[in-house]
Amino acid sequence: MSNTSQKSSWSYASAPENTDHIVLKEQYDLFINGEFIKPDSKKYFKSINPATGEVIASISEANKKDVDFAVASARKAFASWSKIEPKERAKYIFRIARMIQERAKEFAIIESIDGGKPIRESRDVDIPLAASHFFYYAGWADKLEYAFPNKTPKPLGVAGQIIPWNFPLLMAAWKIAPAIACGNTVVLKPAETTSLTALKLAEVIKESGLPKGVVNIVTGAGKTGSEIVNHPDIDKIAFTGSTQVGKLIQNSIVGTQKKSTLELGGKGANIIFEDAAIDQAVEGIINAIFFNQGHVCCAGSRLFVQESVAGSVIDKLKDRMSSLIVGDPLDKNTDIGAINSKEQLETIKKYIKVGKEEGGEIYQPTCNLPSKGNWCPPTLFLNVSQSHTIVQEEIFGPVLAIQTFRTIDEVIEKANNTPFGLSAGVWTEKGAKIFKLTQELNAGVVWANTYNKFDSTSPFGGYKESGFGREGGLHGLISYLNVE
Ligand code: NAD
């Protein structure tokens, strides 16, 4: 597949990543009690390469019996895992981190084949951050009493963990690393379109010698997820996914003893003041909305530009969009890869149609998109206001809605006028404005003069319909401990 550069004076020779050394099985089983086992359901579903439409592998569909077995294995393992010397726990987790680093290239390529994201992103962001998360929480395993002075932190028990498809290995790392560092055991379910790197992680975990049953990985779709959520022997549900499913989960565990953290959707405001470094801000806008095809919960999908600079920002933005390379995720030049699934592409197309019908002015650079696979060109909408559907709802694709503002109070009010509260970005050279906005924006993360930067030492999470609980940093430990 060749890359598709739109209007650009640069021409890049294609630079495809070599996939010769990648070994994938035709069929993947469940990882329970330290072994790969066939699903009781005897059912398998296909994992599809979103850039080509080709089948990559068959993945097991876990049923109630499979989930029962996984939970029972986790419960049995908890008895010893929660008691072993914390520094011994740390050694296993450090080993897993190092093994991810050793196999980083393999993980990155599989992530791009299975999920559609550009290899530059899986290579430079997803996989290093996943390893970093294991390193970081391995460091905490024997220091929990220092993290919570004068308390006796105790693990919760068995955690049921359910993750989405946008950062498959990274989300698995966000879930597993803090949970097992605190002495819990887990049953994790990856998303049905992107199970492969979690199953590769299961191979690493097996090879690392981690005691059987500490980490169990079951695959399947929503039904498998709800078997985990409703299982009576699970102590904590950690969910990352859509607000809609998050609400269902919250309803099903009301009245039980289960603890929960919900990391849900977002509609981040990216705010550009007239005193910002405009060229850097334009790069920041591109990164905020087109990183990972916009399949990012904290994407800067609502852009607010101060009126005095709106004309030049929008011109520069359109110009930069026309140089973005859309195409083969495995090509190192690619900026925007494939949309993760046919269903997600339909959702994005539906929102683009609604945006036009409601009077938005659309801009898409000319793109010769590949003939096979799921593709969406980078898209922006002008002439939209707070009440437009594409300003209010999460699209989860490369679609930006642009509004202007005159005063700082106006933009704070507009930015907060959303059911979500996950992320925001502020571009200005004035520190005082940054402090005011970080205090007054209802967002779990506010980036200043940058966007979409993640670090295992920093807490991440939302307010309002973006969920509750924090992952990452010291805060990420609290979600997996009873601290009394
Ligand atoms: P989704 O809610 O459709 O699915 C997420 C996971 O839940 C999948 O593994 C799915 O199989 C499972 N699931 C579906 N129905 C279920 C049910 N009834 N019971 C239990 N599990 C069920 O979300 P998605 O489309 O995979 O992911 C995109 C969403 O995730 C976006 O809304 C995005 O904003 C959000 N997200 C949030 C964060 C965050 O940290 N806040 C991070 C990444 C993604």
Residues whose N, C-alpha, C, O or C-beta is under 5 A from the ligand:
A	BS01	NAD	I162 I163 P164 W165 K189 P190 A191 E192 G220 A221 G222 G225 S226 T240 G241 S242 T243 V245 L248 E263 L264 G265 G266 V296 C297 S466
